[in-house]
Amino acid sequence: MGIYVLFGLETYLMEKELARIINKESRDNSSDLSVNVYDCEETPVQTAIQDAEMLSLMLERKKVIIKNASFLTGQKSNDKKVKHDLETVERYLEEPNEETDLIFMVK
């Protein structure tokens, strides 16, 4: 279980670190790995958190990647089409799923 925040303007470096996090698990453990990616410009963050909370019956480990998590910056979003429930994020961070790595990516 891990919670990561990749923050910065260098997309290449962020993608490289993301690949390192994902590949670390596959080298350490021969079990299957599930990687699910969500874009907060299109999907509410609570959808990704629900995925992170869900236990997997078939796989031992899961990575949930949340891209464009601009709500972490504290800036108001001009985009009103996607509503994010940040209390869901807070509750998850208090009791994360031990079988899931949650990765936030912010530019």
C-alpha positions as CSV (number, residue, x, y, z in Angstrom):
1,M,0.0,0.0,0.0
2,G,1.2,3.4,-0.9
3,I,0.0,6.9,-1.6
4,Y,2.0,8.9,-4.0
5,V,1.7,12.5,-5.3
6,L,3.7,13.3,-8.5
7,F,3.7,17.0,-8.8
8,G,5.5,19.2,-11.3
9,L,5.7,20.7,-14.8
10,E,8.1,18.1,-16.2
11,T,5.7,15.6,-17.8
12,Y,8.6,13.3,-18.9
13,L,10.0,13.0,-15.3
14,M,6.5,12.4,-13.9
15,E,5.8,9.6,-16.4
16,K,9.2,8.1,-15.7
17,E,8.5,8.0,-12.0
18,L,5.0,6.6,-12.6
19,A,6.6,3.8,-14.7
20,R,9.1,3.1,-11.9
21,I,6.3,2.8,-9.3
22,I,4.3,0.5,-11.5
23,N,7.2,-1.7,-12.5
24,K,8.6,-2.0,-9.0
25,E,5.6,-4.1,-8.0
26,S,5.9,-6.4,-11.0
27,R,9.6,-7.0,-10.3
28,D,9.1,-7.6,-6.6
29,N,6.1,-9.9,-7.0
30,S,5.3,-12.3,-9.8
31,S,1.5,-11.9,-9.2
32,D,-0.7,-10.1,-11.7
33,L,-1.1,-6.4,-11.3
34,S,-4.1,-4.2,-12.1
35,V,-3.5,-0.6,-13.2
36,N,-6.5,1.7,-13.6
37,V,-6.2,5.3,-14.8
38,Y,-8.6,8.1,-14.2
39,D,-8.5,11.6,-15.5
40,C,-10.1,14.2,-13.1
41,E,-10.9,16.5,-16.0
42,E,-13.4,13.9,-17.2
43,T,-14.2,11.7,-14.2
44,P,-15.1,12.6,-10.6
45,V,-12.3,11.7,-8.1
46,Q,-14.8,9.7,-6.1
47,T,-15.1,7.2,-8.9
48,A,-11.3,6.5,-8.7
49,I,-11.5,6.4,-4.9
50,Q,-14.3,3.8,-5.1
51,D,-12.0,1.7,-7.3
52,A,-9.2,2.1,-4.9
53,E,-11.4,0.9,-2.0
54,M,-12.7,-2.1,-3.9
55,L,-11.0,-5.4,-3.0
56,S,-9.8,-7.5,-5.9
57,L,-10.7,-11.2,-5.9
58,M,-8.4,-12.2,-8.7
59,L,-5.3,-10.0,-8.2
60,E,-3.1,-9.3,-5.2
61,R,-2.1,-5.8,-6.0
62,K,-3.8,-2.8,-7.7
63,K,-2.6,0.6,-8.8
64,V,-5.1,3.4,-9.2
65,I,-3.7,6.5,-11.0
66,I,-5.5,9.8,-10.8
67,K,-4.3,12.2,-13.4
68,N,-5.0,16.0,-13.5
69,A,-5.7,16.1,-9.7
70,S,-5.7,19.9,-9.7
71,F,-7.9,19.9,-6.6
72,L,-4.8,19.1,-4.6
73,T,-3.4,22.5,-5.5
74,G,-6.2,24.5,-3.8
75,Q,-6.9,26.4,-6.9
76,K,-10.5,26.9,-8.0
77,S,-11.4,25.0,-11.1
78,N,-13.0,26.9,-14.0
79,D,-14.5,23.6,-15.2
80,K,-17.9,23.1,-13.7
81,K,-18.8,19.9,-15.5
82,V,-17.0,17.5,-13.1
83,K,-17.8,17.7,-9.4
84,H,-15.3,16.3,-7.1
85,D,-16.2,15.1,-3.6
86,L,-13.1,15.8,-1.6
87,E,-14.5,14.4,1.6
88,T,-14.3,10.9,-0.1
89,V,-10.6,11.5,-0.7
90,E,-10.1,12.5,3.0
91,R,-11.9,9.4,4.2
92,Y,-9.9,7.2,2.0
93,L,-6.6,8.7,3.1
94,E,-7.6,8.1,6.8
95,E,-8.1,4.4,6.0
96,P,-6.5,3.3,2.7
97,N,-6.9,-0.1,1.2
98,E,-3.7,-2.1,2.0
99,E,-3.8,-3.8,-1.4
100,T,-3.9,-0.6,-3.5
101,D,-1.3,2.0,-4.4
102,L,-3.0,5.3,-5.1
103,I,-1.1,7.7,-7.3
104,F,-2.1,11.3,-7.8
105,M,-0.6,13.3,-10.7
106,V,-0.7,17.1,-10.7
107,K,0.7,19.6,-13.1
